């Protein structure tokens, strides 16, 4: 896997480079600004990028993520932030969820979690830090999600983390067939009929975390 790292703080940038390199990831560039990041992606064509949300202020990382996904749909983007405020995740996912991840910086030391997020975005899926998922759930308005059973909510919670049905089965100690049954029930309550499975999955997750039914 080839990855570009972006962070305006030298020590954090180089620390992340070392962490990834030790994990067997090829870091093909490490840059300090959003414009440099976009230019490096254009030039080097990585599999994914990991970017700080603020470089040096504002939300340049989110803007860069949107630009990269628009110009290079096959490149996954992991955004790192110290903010557990769900509004930043909302902004990141405002134009689509595929190939995007939002992780808190405190998770960076957890190599397994970082590698999982990279794997998800490289596969075109979405990954959200569990604290972000909890924040978004806590502030959601009363809507169709209230019709879900407790088990269905647990399954949807894991879907929002980016887990596949197999991953959900392992996390909740269920059979894969049981998970498929719950997912089907969730689709029936939260996502449009007739939509492709991938789209229905995204619609259900968005209904859950954003507080809007699809």
mmCIF file of the C-alpha atoms, coordinates in Angstrom:
data_MODEL
# 
_entry.id   MODEL 
# 
loop_
_atom_site.group_PDB 
_atom_site.id 
_atom_site.type_symbol 
_atom_site.label_atom_id 
_atom_site.label_alt_id 
_atom_site.label_comp_id 
_atom_site.label_asym_id 
_atom_site.label_entity_id 
_atom_site.label_seq_id 
_atom_site.pdbx_PDB_ins_code 
_atom_site.Cartn_x 
_atom_site.Cartn_y 
_atom_site.Cartn_z 
_atom_site.occupancy 
_atom_site.B_iso_or_equiv 
_atom_site.pdbx_formal_charge 
_atom_site.auth_seq_id 
_atom_site.auth_comp_id 
_atom_site.auth_asym_id 
_atom_site.auth_atom_id 
_atom_site.pdbx_PDB_model_num 
ATOM 1   C CA . UNK A 1 1   ? 0.000   0.000   0.000  1.00 0.00 ? 1   UNK A CA 1 
ATOM 2   C CA . UNK A 1 2   ? 1.337   3.443   -0.984 1.00 0.00 ? 2   UNK A CA 1 
ATOM 3   C CA . UNK A 1 3   ? 0.298   6.348   1.237  1.00 0.00 ? 3   UNK A CA 1 
ATOM 4   C CA . UNK A 1 4   ? 0.877   10.110  1.371  1.00 0.00 ? 4   UNK A CA 1 
ATOM 5   C CA . UNK A 1 5   ? 0.917   11.795  4.787  1.00 0.00 ? 5   UNK A CA 1 
ATOM 6   C CA . UNK A 1 6   ? -0.058  15.442  5.369  1.00 0.00 ? 6   UNK A CA 1 
ATOM 7   C CA . UNK A 1 7   ? 0.361   17.375  8.620  1.00 0.00 ? 7   UNK A CA 1 
ATOM 8   C CA . UNK A 1 8   ? 1.731   20.876  9.183  1.00 0.00 ? 8   UNK A CA 1 
ATOM 9   C CA . UNK A 1 9   ? 3.508   19.796  12.386 1.00 0.00 ? 9   UNK A CA 1 
ATOM 10  C CA . UNK A 1 10  ? 6.879   18.283  11.488 1.00 0.00 ? 10  UNK A CA 1 
ATOM 11  C CA . UNK A 1 11  ? 7.136   15.945  14.475 1.00 0.00 ? 11  UNK A CA 1 
ATOM 12  C CA . UNK A 1 12  ? 3.626   14.574  13.983 1.00 0.00 ? 12  UNK A CA 1 
ATOM 13  C CA . UNK A 1 13  ? 4.194   14.178  10.259 1.00 0.00 ? 13  UNK A CA 1 
ATOM 14  C CA . UNK A 1 14  ? 7.457   12.314  10.680 1.00 0.00 ? 14  UNK A CA 1 
ATOM 15  C CA . UNK A 1 15  ? 6.111   10.282  13.573 1.00 0.00 ? 15  UNK A CA 1 
ATOM 16  C CA . UNK A 1 16  ? 3.215   9.131   11.423 1.00 0.00 ? 16  UNK A CA 1 
ATOM 17  C CA . UNK A 1 17  ? 5.613   8.319   8.593  1.00 0.00 ? 17  UNK A CA 1 
ATOM 18  C CA . UNK A 1 18  ? 7.719   6.171   10.938 1.00 0.00 ? 18  UNK A CA 1 
ATOM 19  C CA . UNK A 1 19  ? 4.651   4.439   12.369 1.00 0.00 ? 19  UNK A CA 1 
ATOM 20  C CA . UNK A 1 20  ? 3.344   3.523   8.929  1.00 0.00 ? 20  UNK A CA 1 
ATOM 21  C CA . UNK A 1 21  ? 6.746   2.443   7.646  1.00 0.00 ? 21  UNK A CA 1 
ATOM 22  C CA . UNK A 1 22  ? 7.175   0.143   10.642 1.00 0.00 ? 22  UNK A CA 1 
ATOM 23  C CA . UNK A 1 23  ? 3.752   -1.294  9.783  1.00 0.00 ? 23  UNK A CA 1 
ATOM 24  C CA . UNK A 1 24  ? 4.869   -2.202  6.275  1.00 0.00 ? 24  UNK A CA 1 
ATOM 25  C CA . UNK A 1 25  ? 3.257   0.744   4.486  1.00 0.00 ? 25  UNK A CA 1 
ATOM 26  C CA . UNK A 1 26  ? 5.188   2.639   1.802  1.00 0.00 ? 26  UNK A CA 1 
ATOM 27  C CA . UNK A 1 27  ? 4.992   6.363   2.566  1.00 0.00 ? 27  UNK A CA 1 
ATOM 28  C CA . UNK A 1 28  ? 5.698   7.904   -0.830 1.00 0.00 ? 28  UNK A CA 1 
ATOM 29  C CA . UNK A 1 29  ? 5.501   11.527  0.386  1.00 0.00 ? 29  UNK A CA 1 
ATOM 30  C CA . UNK A 1 30  ? 5.025   13.567  3.560  1.00 0.00 ? 30  UNK A CA 1 
ATOM 31  C CA . UNK A 1 31  ? 3.797   17.136  3.067  1.00 0.00 ? 31  UNK A CA 1 
ATOM 32  C CA . UNK A 1 32  ? 2.851   20.114  5.237  1.00 0.00 ? 32  UNK A CA 1 
ATOM 33  C CA . UNK A 1 33  ? -0.137  21.727  3.506  1.00 0.00 ? 33  UNK A CA 1 
ATOM 34  C CA . UNK A 1 34  ? -3.347  20.941  1.653  1.00 0.00 ? 34  UNK A CA 1 
ATOM 35  C CA . UNK A 1 35  ? -2.106  22.321  -1.708 1.00 0.00 ? 35  UNK A CA 1 
ATOM 36  C CA . UNK A 1 36  ? 1.040   20.202  -1.406 1.00 0.00 ? 36  UNK A CA 1 
ATOM 37  C CA . UNK A 1 37  ? -1.102  17.175  -0.614 1.00 0.00 ? 37  UNK A CA 1 
ATOM 38  C CA . UNK A 1 38  ? -3.332  17.589  -3.664 1.00 0.00 ? 38  UNK A CA 1 
ATOM 39  C CA . UNK A 1 39  ? -0.287  18.157  -5.895 1.00 0.00 ? 39  UNK A CA 1 
ATOM 40  C CA . UNK A 1 40  ? 1.459   15.068  -4.491 1.00 0.00 ? 40  UNK A CA 1 
ATOM 41  C CA . UNK A 1 41  ? -1.617  12.922  -5.145 1.00 0.00 ? 41  UNK A CA 1 
ATOM 42  C CA . UNK A 1 42  ? -1.776  14.221  -8.717 1.00 0.00 ? 42  UNK A CA 1 
ATOM 43  C CA . UNK A 1 43  ? 1.891   13.374  -9.239 1.00 0.00 ? 43  UNK A CA 1 
ATOM 44  C CA . UNK A 1 44  ? 2.332   10.119  -7.326 1.00 0.00 ? 44  UNK A CA 1 
ATOM 45  C CA . UNK A 1 45  ? -1.070  8.398   -7.502 1.00 0.00 ? 45  UNK A CA 1 
ATOM 46  C CA . UNK A 1 46  ? -1.066  6.760   -4.043 1.00 0.00 ? 46  UNK A CA 1 
ATOM 47  C CA . UNK A 1 47  ? -3.557  4.198   -2.793 1.00 0.00 ? 47  UNK A CA 1 
ATOM 48  C CA . UNK A 1 48  ? -4.552  6.453   0.102  1.00 0.00 ? 48  UNK A CA 1 
ATOM 49  C CA . UNK A 1 49  ? -3.713  9.611   1.999  1.00 0.00 ? 49  UNK A CA 1 
ATOM 50  C CA . UNK A 1 50  ? -3.739  10.431  5.699  1.00 0.00 ? 50  UNK A CA 1 
ATOM 51  C CA . UNK A 1 51  ? -4.279  14.110  6.404  1.00 0.00 ? 51  UNK A CA 1 
ATOM 52  C CA . UNK A 1 52  ? -4.674  16.331  9.422  1.00 0.00 ? 52  UNK A CA 1 
ATOM 53  C CA . UNK A 1 53  ? -7.977  18.208  9.441  1.00 0.00 ? 53  UNK A CA 1 
ATOM 54  C CA . UNK A 1 54  ? -6.283  21.564  10.163 1.00 0.00 ? 54  UNK A CA 1 
ATOM 55  C CA . UNK A 1 55  ? -3.278  22.827  8.182  1.00 0.00 ? 55  UNK A CA 1 
ATOM 56  C CA . UNK A 1 56  ? -2.585  25.193  9.895  1.00 0.00 ? 56  UNK A CA 1 
ATOM 57  C CA . UNK A 1 57  ? -6.111  26.412  10.688 1.00 0.00 ? 57  UNK A CA 1 
ATOM 58  C CA . UNK A 1 58  ? -9.673  25.892  9.538  1.00 0.00 ? 58  UNK A CA 1 
ATOM 59  C CA . UNK A 1 59  ? -10.633 22.648  7.828  1.00 0.00 ? 59  UNK A CA 1 
ATOM 60  C CA . UNK A 1 60  ? -8.177  22.466  4.937  1.00 0.00 ? 60  UNK A CA 1 
ATOM 61  C CA . UNK A 1 61  ? -7.903  18.708  5.360  1.00 0.00 ? 61  UNK A CA 1 
ATOM 62  C CA . UNK A 1 62  ? -11.610 18.239  4.653  1.00 0.00 ? 62  UNK A CA 1 
ATOM 63  C CA . UNK A 1 63  ? -11.466 20.485  1.585  1.00 0.00 ? 63  UNK A CA 1 
ATOM 64  C CA . UNK A 1 64  ? -8.445  18.548  0.338  1.00 0.00 ? 64  UNK A CA 1 
ATOM 65  C CA . UNK A 1 65  ? -10.247 15.249  0.963  1.00 0.00 ? 65  UNK A CA 1 
ATOM 66  C CA . UNK A 1 66  ? -13.197 16.366  -1.166 1.00 0.00 ? 66  UNK A CA 1 
ATOM 67  C CA . UNK A 1 67  ? -10.906 17.578  -3.948 1.00 0.00 ? 67  UNK A CA 1 
ATOM 68  C CA . UNK A 1 68  ? -8.859  14.376  -3.948 1.00 0.00 ? 68  UNK A CA 1 
ATOM 69  C CA . UNK A 1 69  ? -11.943 12.147  -4.013 1.00 0.00 ? 69  UNK A CA 1 
ATOM 70  C CA . UNK A 1 70  ? -13.408 14.186  -6.880 1.00 0.00 ? 70  UNK A CA 1 
ATOM 71  C CA . UNK A 1 71  ? -10.212 14.078  -8.935 1.00 0.00 ? 71  UNK A CA 1 
ATOM 72  C CA . UNK A 1 72  ? -9.030  10.596  -7.962 1.00 0.00 ? 72  UNK A CA 1 
ATOM 73  C CA . UNK A 1 73  ? -11.996 8.374   -6.958 1.00 0.00 ? 73  UNK A CA 1 
ATOM 74  C CA . UNK A 1 74  ? -9.748  5.368   -6.370 1.00 0.00 ? 74  UNK A CA 1 
ATOM 75  C CA . UNK A 1 75  ? -7.676  7.152   -3.701 1.00 0.00 ? 75  UNK A CA 1 
ATOM 76  C CA . UNK A 1 76  ? -8.923  6.639   -0.150 1.00 0.00 ? 76  UNK A CA 1 
ATOM 77  C CA . UNK A 1 77  ? -8.668  9.448   2.391  1.00 0.00 ? 77  UNK A CA 1 
ATOM 78  C CA . UNK A 1 78  ? -8.243  9.162   6.159  1.00 0.00 ? 78  UNK A CA 1 
ATOM 79  C CA . UNK A 1 79  ? -8.769  12.465  7.994  1.00 0.00 ? 79  UNK A CA 1 
ATOM 80  C CA . UNK A 1 80  ? -7.224  12.815  11.454 1.00 0.00 ? 80  UNK A CA 1 
ATOM 81  C CA . UNK A 1 81  ? -8.647  15.253  13.981 1.00 0.00 ? 81  UNK A CA 1 
ATOM 82  C CA . UNK A 1 82  ? -8.489  16.076  17.666 1.00 0.00 ? 82  UNK A CA 1 
ATOM 83  C CA . UNK A 1 83  ? -12.151 17.106  17.509 1.00 0.00 ? 83  UNK A CA 1 
ATOM 84  C CA . UNK A 1 84  ? -14.844 14.648  18.588 1.00 0.00 ? 84  UNK A CA 1 
ATOM 85  C CA . UNK A 1 85  ? -17.452 17.174  17.422 1.00 0.00 ? 85  UNK A CA 1 
ATOM 86  C CA . UNK A 1 86  ? -19.731 15.373  14.981 1.00 0.00 ? 86  UNK A CA 1 
ATOM 87  C CA . UNK A 1 87  ? -20.054 18.485  12.812 1.00 0.00 ? 87  UNK A CA 1 
ATOM 88  C CA . UNK A 1 88  ? -16.590 17.877  11.366 1.00 0.00 ? 88  UNK A CA 1 
ATOM 89  C CA . UNK A 1 89  ? -17.535 14.337  10.363 1.00 0.00 ? 89  UNK A CA 1 
ATOM 90  C CA . UNK A 1 90  ? -20.759 15.711  8.860  1.00 0.00 ? 90  UNK A CA 1 
ATOM 91  C CA . UNK A 1 91  ? -18.693 18.143  6.784  1.00 0.00 ? 91  UNK A CA 1 
ATOM 92  C CA . UNK A 1 92  ? -16.361 15.373  5.615  1.00 0.00 ? 92  UNK A CA 1 
ATOM 93  C CA . UNK A 1 93  ? -19.243 13.126  4.526  1.00 0.00 ? 93  UNK A CA 1 
ATOM 94  C CA . UNK A 1 94  ? -21.400 15.920  3.091  1.00 0.00 ? 94  UNK A CA 1 
ATOM 95  C CA . UNK A 1 95  ? -20.588 15.059  -0.536 1.00 0.00 ? 95  UNK A CA 1 
ATOM 96  C CA . UNK A 1 96  ? -20.473 11.269  -0.233 1.00 0.00 ? 96  UNK A CA 1 
ATOM 97  C CA . UNK A 1 97  ? -19.152 8.613   2.110  1.00 0.00 ? 97  UNK A CA 1 
ATOM 98  C CA . UNK A 1 98  ? -17.216 6.214   -0.116 1.00 0.00 ? 98  UNK A CA 1 
ATOM 99  C CA . UNK A 1 99  ? -13.473 5.999   0.458  1.00 0.00 ? 99  UNK A CA 1 
ATOM 100 C CA . UNK A 1 100 ? -13.446 8.315   3.492  1.00 0.00 ? 100 UNK A CA 1 
ATOM 101 C CA . UNK A 1 101 ? -12.491 7.821   7.133  1.00 0.00 ? 101 UNK A CA 1 
ATOM 102 C CA . UNK A 1 102 ? -12.535 10.134  10.158 1.00 0.00 ? 102 UNK A CA 1 
ATOM 103 C CA . UNK A 1 103 ? -10.308 9.167   13.077 1.00 0.00 ? 103 UNK A CA 1 
ATOM 104 C CA . UNK A 1 104 ? -9.353  10.991  16.247 1.00 0.00 ? 104 UNK A CA 1 
ATOM 105 C CA . UNK A 1 105 ? -5.644  11.702  16.569 1.00 0.00 ? 105 UNK A CA 1 
ATOM 106 C CA . UNK A 1 106 ? -5.547  9.847   19.862 1.00 0.00 ? 106 UNK A CA 1 
ATOM 107 C CA . UNK A 1 107 ? -6.068  6.640   17.855 1.00 0.00 ? 107 UNK A CA 1 
ATOM 108 C CA . UNK A 1 108 ? -2.948  7.135   15.737 1.00 0.00 ? 108 UNK A CA 1 
ATOM 109 C CA . UNK A 1 109 ? -0.862  5.098   18.150 1.00 0.00 ? 109 UNK A CA 1 
ATOM 110 C CA . UNK A 1 110 ? -3.211  2.156   17.583 1.00 0.00 ? 110 UNK A CA 1 
ATOM 111 C CA . UNK A 1 111 ? -1.594  0.792   14.440 1.00 0.00 ? 111 UNK A CA 1 
ATOM 112 C CA . UNK A 1 112 ? -4.262  -1.874  13.968 1.00 0.00 ? 112 UNK A CA 1 
ATOM 113 C CA . UNK A 1 113 ? -7.046  0.738   14.004 1.00 0.00 ? 113 UNK A CA 1 
ATOM 114 C CA . UNK A 1 114 ? -5.161  2.981   11.577 1.00 0.00 ? 114 UNK A CA 1 
ATOM 115 C CA . UNK A 1 115 ? -4.460  0.076   9.228  1.00 0.00 ? 115 UNK A CA 1 
ATOM 116 C CA . UNK A 1 116 ? -8.113  -0.985  9.389  1.00 0.00 ? 116 UNK A CA 1 
ATOM 117 C CA . UNK A 1 117 ? -9.181  2.525   8.371  1.00 0.00 ? 117 UNK A CA 1 
ATOM 118 C CA . UNK A 1 118 ? -6.698  2.514   5.490  1.00 0.00 ? 118 UNK A CA 1 
ATOM 119 C CA . UNK A 1 119 ? -7.988  -0.858  4.338  1.00 0.00 ? 119 UNK A CA 1 
ATOM 120 C CA . UNK A 1 120 ? -11.582 0.374   4.435  1.00 0.00 ? 120 UNK A CA 1 
ATOM 121 C CA . UNK A 1 121 ? -10.981 3.539   2.414  1.00 0.00 ? 121 UNK A CA 1 
ATOM 122 C CA . UNK A 1 122 ? -8.819  1.703   -0.119 1.00 0.00 ? 122 UNK A CA 1 
ATOM 123 C CA . UNK A 1 123 ? -11.762 -0.664  -0.642 1.00 0.00 ? 123 UNK A CA 1 
ATOM 124 C CA . UNK A 1 124 ? -14.063 2.318   -1.193 1.00 0.00 ? 124 UNK A CA 1 
ATOM 125 C CA . UNK A 1 125 ? -15.798 1.992   2.153  1.00 0.00 ? 125 UNK A CA 1 
ATOM 126 C CA . UNK A 1 126 ? -16.233 4.348   5.112  1.00 0.00 ? 126 UNK A CA 1 
ATOM 127 C CA . UNK A 1 127 ? -14.706 4.230   8.594  1.00 0.00 ? 127 UNK A CA 1 
ATOM 128 C CA . UNK A 1 128 ? -15.578 6.432   11.555 1.00 0.00 ? 128 UNK A CA 1 
ATOM 129 C CA . UNK A 1 129 ? -13.928 6.613   14.945 1.00 0.00 ? 129 UNK A CA 1 
ATOM 130 C CA . UNK A 1 130 ? -16.165 4.956   17.518 1.00 0.00 ? 130 UNK A CA 1 
ATOM 131 C CA . UNK A 1 131 ? -16.278 8.162   19.589 1.00 0.00 ? 131 UNK A CA 1 
ATOM 132 C CA . UNK A 1 132 ? -17.499 10.062  16.530 1.00 0.00 ? 132 UNK A CA 1 
ATOM 133 C CA . UNK A 1 133 ? -20.199 7.461   15.944 1.00 0.00 ? 133 UNK A CA 1 
ATOM 134 C CA . UNK A 1 134 ? -21.288 7.799   19.569 1.00 0.00 ? 134 UNK A CA 1 
ATOM 135 C CA . UNK A 1 135 ? -21.375 11.597  19.291 1.00 0.00 ? 135 UNK A CA 1 
ATOM 136 C CA . UNK A 1 136 ? -23.455 11.525  16.136 1.00 0.00 ? 136 UNK A CA 1 
ATOM 137 C CA . UNK A 1 137 ? -25.857 8.993   17.597 1.00 0.00 ? 137 UNK A CA 1 
ATOM 138 C CA . UNK A 1 138 ? -26.293 10.994  20.801 1.00 0.00 ? 138 UNK A CA 1 
ATOM 139 C CA . UNK A 1 139 ? -27.391 14.126  18.976 1.00 0.00 ? 139 UNK A CA 1 
ATOM 140 C CA . UNK A 1 140 ? -29.637 12.521  16.348 1.00 0.00 ? 140 UNK A CA 1 
ATOM 141 C CA . UNK A 1 141 ? -33.255 13.665  16.185 1.00 0.00 ? 141 UNK A CA 1 
ATOM 142 C CA . UNK A 1 142 ? -36.301 11.424  16.666 1.00 0.00 ? 142 UNK A CA 1 
ATOM 143 C CA . UNK A 1 143 ? -36.830 9.665   13.324 1.00 0.00 ? 143 UNK A CA 1 
ATOM 144 C CA . UNK A 1 144 ? -37.243 6.239   11.748 1.00 0.00 ? 144 UNK A CA 1 
ATOM 145 C CA . UNK A 1 145 ? -34.257 4.809   13.638 1.00 0.00 ? 145 UNK A CA 1 
ATOM 146 C CA . UNK A 1 146 ? -36.496 4.726   16.699 1.00 0.00 ? 146 UNK A CA 1 
ATOM 147 C CA . UNK A 1 147 ? -38.382 1.866   15.037 1.00 0.00 ? 147 UNK A CA 1 
ATOM 148 C CA . UNK A 1 148 ? -35.288 -0.359  15.193 1.00 0.00 ? 148 UNK A CA 1 
ATOM 149 C CA . UNK A 1 149 ? -34.942 -3.067  17.803 1.00 0.00 ? 149 UNK A CA 1 
ATOM 150 C CA . UNK A 1 150 ? -32.055 -2.954  20.266 1.00 0.00 ? 150 UNK A CA 1 
ATOM 151 C CA . UNK A 1 151 ? -30.224 -5.658  18.308 1.00 0.00 ? 151 UNK A CA 1 
ATOM 152 C CA . UNK A 1 152 ? -30.791 -3.855  15.003 1.00 0.00 ? 152 UNK A CA 1 
ATOM 153 C CA . UNK A 1 153 ? -29.338 -0.697  16.526 1.00 0.00 ? 153 UNK A CA 1 
ATOM 154 C CA . UNK A 1 154 ? -26.280 -2.653  17.642 1.00 0.00 ? 154 UNK A CA 1 
ATOM 155 C CA . UNK A 1 155 ? -25.827 -4.012  14.118 1.00 0.00 ? 155 UNK A CA 1 
ATOM 156 C CA . UNK A 1 156 ? -26.287 -0.550  12.586 1.00 0.00 ? 156 UNK A CA 1 
ATOM 157 C CA . UNK A 1 157 ? -23.777 0.888   15.057 1.00 0.00 ? 157 UNK A CA 1 
ATOM 158 C CA . UNK A 1 158 ? -21.170 -1.563  13.731 1.00 0.00 ? 158 UNK A CA 1 
ATOM 159 C CA . UNK A 1 159 ? -22.172 -0.768  10.135 1.00 0.00 ? 159 UNK A CA 1 
ATOM 160 C CA . UNK A 1 160 ? -21.478 2.903   10.891 1.00 0.00 ? 160 UNK A CA 1 
ATOM 161 C CA . UNK A 1 161 ? -17.978 1.888   12.011 1.00 0.00 ? 161 UNK A CA 1 
ATOM 162 C CA . UNK A 1 162 ? -17.430 0.470   8.531  1.00 0.00 ? 162 UNK A CA 1 
ATOM 163 C CA . UNK A 1 163 ? -17.590 -3.231  9.391  1.00 0.00 ? 163 UNK A CA 1 
ATOM 164 C CA . UNK A 1 164 ? -18.751 -5.806  6.858  1.00 0.00 ? 164 UNK A CA 1 
ATOM 165 C CA . UNK A 1 165 ? -21.406 -8.377  7.770  1.00 0.00 ? 165 UNK A CA 1 
ATOM 166 C CA . UNK A 1 166 ? -18.662 -10.844 8.687  1.00 0.00 ? 166 UNK A CA 1 
ATOM 167 C CA . UNK A 1 167 ? -16.973 -8.223  10.865 1.00 0.00 ? 167 UNK A CA 1 
ATOM 168 C CA . UNK A 1 168 ? -20.275 -7.394  12.561 1.00 0.00 ? 168 UNK A CA 1 
ATOM 169 C CA . UNK A 1 169 ? -20.903 -11.077 13.251 1.00 0.00 ? 169 UNK A CA 1 
ATOM 170 C CA . UNK A 1 170 ? -17.531 -11.362 14.963 1.00 0.00 ? 170 UNK A CA 1 
ATOM 171 C CA . UNK A 1 171 ? -17.960 -8.131  16.944 1.00 0.00 ? 171 UNK A CA 1 
ATOM 172 C CA . UNK A 1 172 ? -21.425 -9.036  18.235 1.00 0.00 ? 172 UNK A CA 1 
ATOM 173 C CA . UNK A 1 173 ? -20.854 -12.798 18.510 1.00 0.00 ? 173 UNK A CA 1 
ATOM 174 C CA . UNK A 1 174 ? -23.636 -13.579 16.041 1.00 0.00 ? 174 UNK A CA 1 
ATOM 175 C CA . UNK A 1 175 ? -23.854 -15.897 13.060 1.00 0.00 ? 175 UNK A CA 1 
ATOM 176 C CA . UNK A 1 176 ? -23.405 -14.267 9.671  1.00 0.00 ? 176 UNK A CA 1 
ATOM 177 C CA . UNK A 1 177 ? -26.923 -15.355 8.701  1.00 0.00 ? 177 UNK A CA 1 
ATOM 178 C CA . UNK A 1 178 ? -28.331 -13.601 11.780 1.00 0.00 ? 178 UNK A CA 1 
ATOM 179 C CA . UNK A 1 179 ? -26.488 -10.422 10.840 1.00 0.00 ? 179 UNK A CA 1 
ATOM 180 C CA . UNK A 1 180 ? -27.820 -10.635 7.282  1.00 0.00 ? 180 UNK A CA 1 
ATOM 181 C CA . UNK A 1 181 ? -31.339 -10.942 8.682  1.00 0.00 ? 181 UNK A CA 1 
ATOM 182 C CA . UNK A 1 182 ? -30.890 -7.865  10.866 1.00 0.00 ? 182 UNK A CA 1 
ATOM 183 C CA . UNK A 1 183 ? -29.317 -5.878  8.014  1.00 0.00 ? 183 UNK A CA 1 
ATOM 184 C CA . UNK A 1 184 ? -32.258 -6.754  5.773  1.00 0.00 ? 184 UNK A CA 1 
ATOM 185 C CA . UNK A 1 185 ? -34.662 -5.529  8.462  1.00 0.00 ? 185 UNK A CA 1 
ATOM 186 C CA . UNK A 1 186 ? -32.667 -2.308  8.842  1.00 0.00 ? 186 UNK A CA 1 
ATOM 187 C CA . UNK A 1 187 ? -32.767 -1.711  5.088  1.00 0.00 ? 187 UNK A CA 1 
ATOM 188 C CA . UNK A 1 188 ? -36.522 -2.173  5.131  1.00 0.00 ? 188 UNK A CA 1 
ATOM 189 C CA . UNK A 1 189 ? -36.927 0.507   7.794  1.00 0.00 ? 189 UNK A CA 1 
ATOM 190 C CA . UNK A 1 190 ? -34.304 3.072   6.820  1.00 0.00 ? 190 UNK A CA 1 
ATOM 191 C CA . UNK A 1 191 ? -33.284 2.930   3.167  1.00 0.00 ? 191 UNK A CA 1 
ATOM 192 C CA . UNK A 1 192 ? -35.024 3.260   -0.208 1.00 0.00 ? 192 UNK A CA 1 
ATOM 193 C CA . UNK A 1 193 ? -36.599 0.215   -1.822 1.00 0.00 ? 193 UNK A CA 1 
ATOM 194 C CA . UNK A 1 194 ? -35.010 -0.866  -5.074 1.00 0.00 ? 194 UNK A CA 1 
ATOM 195 C CA . UNK A 1 195 ? -31.666 0.825   -4.433 1.00 0.00 ? 195 UNK A CA 1 
ATOM 196 C CA . UNK A 1 196 ? -28.430 -1.183  -4.894 1.00 0.00 ? 196 UNK A CA 1 
ATOM 197 C CA . UNK A 1 197 ? -27.304 -2.915  -1.690 1.00 0.00 ? 197 UNK A CA 1 
ATOM 198 C CA . UNK A 1 198 ? -24.241 -0.669  -1.316 1.00 0.00 ? 198 UNK A CA 1 
ATOM 199 C CA . UNK A 1 199 ? -26.384 2.465   -1.625 1.00 0.00 ? 199 UNK A CA 1 
ATOM 200 C CA . UNK A 1 200 ? -28.964 1.120   0.831  1.00 0.00 ? 200 UNK A CA 1 
ATOM 201 C CA . UNK A 1 201 ? -26.207 0.369   3.338  1.00 0.00 ? 201 UNK A CA 1 
ATOM 202 C CA . UNK A 1 202 ? -24.883 3.926   3.073  1.00 0.00 ? 202 UNK A CA 1 
ATOM 203 C CA . UNK A 1 203 ? -28.400 5.387   3.275  1.00 0.00 ? 203 UNK A CA 1 
ATOM 204 C CA . UNK A 1 204 ? -29.144 3.404   6.432  1.00 0.00 ? 204 UNK A CA 1 
ATOM 205 C CA . UNK A 1 205 ? -25.900 4.484   8.079  1.00 0.00 ? 205 UNK A CA 1 
ATOM 206 C CA . UNK A 1 206 ? -26.472 8.122   7.157  1.00 0.00 ? 206 UNK A CA 1 
ATOM 207 C CA . UNK A 1 207 ? -29.985 7.962   8.571  1.00 0.00 ? 207 UNK A CA 1 
ATOM 208 C CA . UNK A 1 208 ? -28.499 6.637   11.776 1.00 0.00 ? 208 UNK A CA 1 
ATOM 209 C CA . UNK A 1 209 ? -25.615 9.069   12.238 1.00 0.00 ? 209 UNK A CA 1 
ATOM 210 C CA . UNK A 1 210 ? -27.023 12.227  10.693 1.00 0.00 ? 210 UNK A CA 1 
ATOM 211 C CA . UNK A 1 211 ? -30.581 12.063  11.980 1.00 0.00 ? 211 UNK A CA 1 
ATOM 212 C CA . UNK A 1 212 ? -32.268 12.110  8.560  1.00 0.00 ? 212 UNK A CA 1 
ATOM 213 C CA . UNK A 1 213 ? -34.154 9.254   6.963  1.00 0.00 ? 213 UNK A CA 1 
ATOM 214 C CA . UNK A 1 214 ? -33.186 8.493   3.368  1.00 0.00 ? 214 UNK A CA 1 
# 
